[in-house]
Amino acid sequence: MAEWTTIGKWKEQTVGKQSVLWDRMDGRQVSLLDQTIRPHLPPAYPGYLRDSKVGDITVGTQMAPGAHLVYFPSHVNEFQLSPDGYHADEAPPDPFCQRVWAGGLIELNVANPLRVGELTSQTKRIENVTIKERSDADPLVLVNLALEMHNTRGHCVTEYRNLAYMKPIDLQRKTVKHRREPEFSHELTPTEIMLFRYSALSWNSHRIHYDAVYAQNVERHPGLLVHGPLTCTLLLQLLQTHMPKRMALKSFDYRAVSPMYCQQPVTLNGRWIQDASGTRTSNGAQLCELWAANNNGGLSMKGVATIVPLPDAQ
């Protein structure tokens, strides 16, 4: 097919492309993220020390898992974006123009966490482009990104992002039920303000998250979509609320299953694969299954988090 030839040529030009962005882990930015998500989290969600005058989270504070997703804004202007408002440099040629966040892997250096106030670099590389055939629909074009973050002490975060591009379709939400009962859970309802604020903080102008007319009339969703990285961040904060003492997140490997929509209830769930007070692996690591369920009880996102003992110095 001619379109596969076009995708193949685009892949040759795209895979291996690399860019570097620098950002300071500004206390105001992470404070605004906290203000955006805290009202939707359990009351036991841990608090932060703040500057007594301006209210920002204090310099040197360890940043919450997933907070890096609202840093390193793109330097391109709006006329360099795709028509849907997202990054054009990651998008394959037409007709594969409808994009969803398909999942990813976040790996944290527990010995060198991101801290407020630090100057940090992010190197982004397009790792691979593949075509996934589907028996019941047109193929997907999968774009895999790798991101490495370093501060003055060295490596602190590695992230792999998986983006799926498809031909314009009416997305049908799957209802796949989780087979296990959670050990802890929390229900929330994403609001327009929450999605708008997260879009602004993450410099994410993908119109499906804030432009209801576009989301409904162009991409034919029933409403505004909850960001994939926001769902990931909320799941990680649920884990933070139930984190055993002297343990920290090492990694989170997750996959998006179906969309979540604004003003529809969402349930965040967690379950220890190994009991929090029981047997651990040889290095003391524990596994926790995390998942988000939509208003129909169907899986929206699922993943496995690995937590490890904190280094003695922390």
C-alpha positions in Angstrom: 0.0 0.0 0.0 1.2 3.5 -0.8 0.6 4.7 2.7 3.0 2.1 4.1 5.6 3.3 1.8 5.0 6.8 3.1 5.2 5.6 6.7 8.4 3.7 5.9 10.1 6.8 4.5 8.9 8.9 7.5 10.3 6.3 9.8 13.7 6.4 8.1 13.8 10.2 8.6 12.4 10.1 12.1 13.9 7.3 14.2 17.0 8.4 16.1 16.1 12.1 16.1 17.1 13.6 19.4 16.5 16.9 21.2 17.6 18.3 24.5 15.6 20.7 26.7 16.7 22.3 30.0 14.4 23.3 32.8 14.6 24.3 36.4 12.4 22.3 38.7 10.6 25.4 39.8 8.7 25.3 43.1 5.9 27.3 41.7 5.2 24.8 38.9 5.1 21.8 41.2 3.0 23.8 43.7 0.4 24.5 41.0 0.4 20.8 40.0 -0.3 20.0 43.7 -3.1 22.5 43.7 -4.6 20.9 40.6 -4.6 17.3 41.8 -4.7 17.4 45.7 -8.4 18.3 45.9 -9.1 15.1 44.0 -6.9 12.8 46.1 -7.5 11.1 49.4 -7.2 13.3 52.6 -4.2 11.2 53.7 -2.1 12.2 50.6 1.2 13.5 52.0 1.7 17.3 52.2 4.8 19.4 51.4 6.8 22.1 53.2 6.1 25.5 51.6 7.6 28.9 51.6 5.7 30.9 54.2 5.3 34.0 52.0 4.6 32.9 48.5 3.4 29.4 49.2 5.7 27.5 46.8 7.0 24.1 47.7 10.4 24.7 49.3 13.7 24.3 47.4 15.3 20.9 47.9 12.0 19.1 48.4 11.8 15.7 46.6 9.3 15.9 43.8 6.3 13.6 43.7 6.5 10.7 41.1 5.1 11.9 37.8 5.8 15.6 38.5 8.4 15.7 35.8 5.6 15.4 33.2 4.7 19.1 33.7 8.3 20.3 33.0 10.4 20.7 29.9 7.9 22.6 27.7 8.3 22.5 24.0 9.8 25.6 22.3 7.7 25.4 19.1 5.0 28.0 18.4 1.4 27.1 17.7 1.9 27.2 13.9 4.4 24.4 14.1 2.0 22.1 15.8 -0.3 19.5 14.3 -3.9 20.5 13.6 -4.9 18.6 16.7 -2.6 20.9 18.7 0.0 18.3 19.5 3.7 17.9 18.6 4.1 17.6 14.8 7.6 16.1 15.0 6.2 12.9 16.6 3.2 12.5 14.3 3.3 10.3 11.2 1.9 11.5 7.8 -1.8 11.5 7.1 -4.1 9.7 7.3 -2.8 8.6 10.7 -3.7 11.8 12.4 -5.7 10.7 15.5 -3.5 10.2 18.5 -3.8 8.6 21.9 -1.3 8.1 24.8 -0.9 4.3 24.8 1.2 3.8 27.9 4.8 3.8 29.0 7.5 3.0 31.6 8.9 5.4 34.2 12.1 4.5 35.9 13.4 6.6 38.8 16.9 6.7 40.3 15.9 6.4 44.0 19.4 7.5 45.0 19.2 10.7 43.0 15.5 11.9 42.9 14.4 15.1 41.2 14.3 18.0 43.7 12.7 21.4 43.6 15.0 24.1 42.4 17.5 22.0 40.5 18.6 22.7 36.9 17.8 19.5 34.9 18.2 18.4 31.3 15.9 16.1 29.3 17.1 14.3 26.2 14.3 13.0 24.1 14.8 10.5 21.3 12.4 8.8 18.9 13.3 5.1 19.5 11.1 3.3 17.0 8.1 3.4 14.7 6.1 0.3 14.1 2.9 -0.7 12.4 0.4 -2.8 14.3 -2.1 -4.7 12.3 -5.6 -5.2 13.8 -8.2 -7.8 12.8 -11.1 -5.6 13.7 -9.9 -2.2 12.6 -7.3 -0.3 10.5 -3.7 -0.6 11.6 -2.0 1.6 14.2 1.2 3.5 13.8 3.1 3.2 17.2 5.7 5.8 18.0 8.1 5.0 20.9 9.9 7.8 22.7 12.8 7.5 25.2 13.5 10.4 27.6 16.5 10.7 29.9 16.7 13.3 32.7 19.9 14.4 34.4 20.6 16.9 37.2 23.9 18.1 38.5 24.5 14.8 40.3 23.8 12.6 37.3 20.9 10.5 36.0 17.6 10.8 37.8 14.7 9.7 35.5 14.3 7.5 32.4 10.9 7.4 30.7 9.6 5.5 27.8 6.4 6.8 26.1 4.2 4.9 23.7 2.0 6.9 21.4 -0.6 5.3 19.0 -1.7 7.0 15.8 -4.7 5.9 13.8 -6.9 6.9 11.0 -9.9 9.1 12.0 -12.5 6.8 13.6 -15.4 6.8 16.1 -13.6 5.4 19.1 -15.5 2.7 20.9 -14.6 2.4 24.6 -13.9 -1.1 25.7 -15.4 -2.4 28.9 -12.8 -4.8 30.2 -13.3 -5.6 33.9 -10.4 -6.1 36.3 -10.6 -9.6 37.8 -9.2 -8.8 41.3 -10.4 -6.7 44.2 -8.4 -3.7 45.3 -6.8 -3.4 48.7 -7.2 0.4 48.6 -9.1 2.7 46.2 -10.3 6.2 45.8 -13.1 7.7 43.6 -12.9 11.1 41.9 -14.6 13.0 39.1 -12.3 14.8 36.7 -13.6 18.4 36.0 -13.1 20.8 33.1 -10.9 23.0 35.4 -8.7 20.1 36.4 -8.1 19.2 32.7 -7.5 22.8 31.7 -5.0 23.3 34.5 -3.1 20.1 33.7 -3.0 21.0 30.0 -1.6 24.4 30.9 1.0 23.1 33.4 2.2 20.4 31.0 2.1 22.8 28.0 -0.1 20.2 26.3 -2.3 21.9 23.6 -3.8 18.6 22.4 -7.4 19.9 21.8 -9.2 16.7 23.0 -8.4 17.8 26.6 -9.9 21.3 26.6 -11.8 22.0 23.3 -15.1 20.1 23.7 -16.3 21.1 20.2 -13.2 19.7 18.6 -13.3 16.5 20.8 -16.9 15.8 20.0 -17.3 17.0 16.4 -13.9 16.2 14.9 -12.6 13.2 16.9 -16.1 12.1 17.9 -15.6 11.6 21.6 -18.5 11.9 23.9 -16.6 14.6 25.8 -13.2 15.9 26.9 -10.6 13.2 27.4 -8.6 12.9 30.6 -4.9 13.0 29.8 -3.0 9.7 29.8 -0.1 11.3 31.9 -2.6 12.8 34.3 -4.2 9.4 34.9 -0.7 7.9 35.4 0.2 10.7 37.9 -3.1 10.2 39.9 -2.4 6.5 40.2 1.1 7.2 41.4 -0.2 9.6 44.0 -2.6 7.0 45.2 0.4 4.8 45.7 2.2 7.6 47.6 -0.8 7.8 50.0 -0.3 4.1 50.8 3.5 3.9 50.6 5.1 1.8 53.3 7.6 3.6 55.5 11.2 3.9 54.2 10.1 2.8 50.7 10.1 4.7 47.4 8.9 4.2 43.9 11.5 2.7 41.6 9.4 2.1 38.4 5.9 2.1 36.9 5.1 0.1 33.8 1.6 0.9 32.6 -0.7 0.7 29.6 -3.8 2.7 28.6 -6.8 0.5 27.9 -9.7 2.8 27.1 -10.4 6.5 27.4 -11.7 8.3 30.5 -13.9 11.4 30.1 -14.5 14.6 32.0 -17.3 14.7 34.5 -17.5 10.9 34.6 -16.5 9.2 37.9 -13.2 7.4 38.0 -12.0 4.9 40.6 -8.2 4.6 41.3 -7.3 1.2 42.7 -4.2 -0.5 44.2 -3.3 -4.0 45.3 -0.1 -5.3 46.7 1.1 -8.3 44.6 3.3 -9.1 47.6 1.8 -8.2 51.0 3.3 -4.9 52.2 4.4 -6.6 55.5 5.2 -10.0 54.1 7.8 -11.6 51.8 9.9 -9.4 49.7 12.3 -10.1 46.9 16.0 -10.5 47.5 16.7 -6.7 47.2 13.7 -5.8 49.3 11.5 -4.7 46.4 7.7 -5.0 46.4 5.2 -4.9 43.6 1.9 -3.1 43.5 -0.7 -3.4 40.9 -2.4 -0.1 40.1 -5.4 0.5 37.9 -8.0 3.1 37.0 -11.6 2.1 36.3 -14.1 4.3 34.3 -17.7 5.1 35.2 -18.8 1.7 33.7 -16.3 -0.2 35.9 -14.1 -0.9 32.8 -10.3 -0.7 32.9 -9.0 2.6 31.7 -5.3 2.2 32.7 -3.4 -0.5 34.4 0.2 -1.0 35.5 2.6 -2.5 38.0 4.7 -0.3 40.3 8.0 -1.5 41.8 8.9 0.1 45.2 12.3 -0.4 46.9 13.8 0.5 50.3 15.2 4.0 50.5 19.0 4.4 50.6 20.4 4.8 54.1 21.3 8.5 53.4 17.7 9.5 52.7 
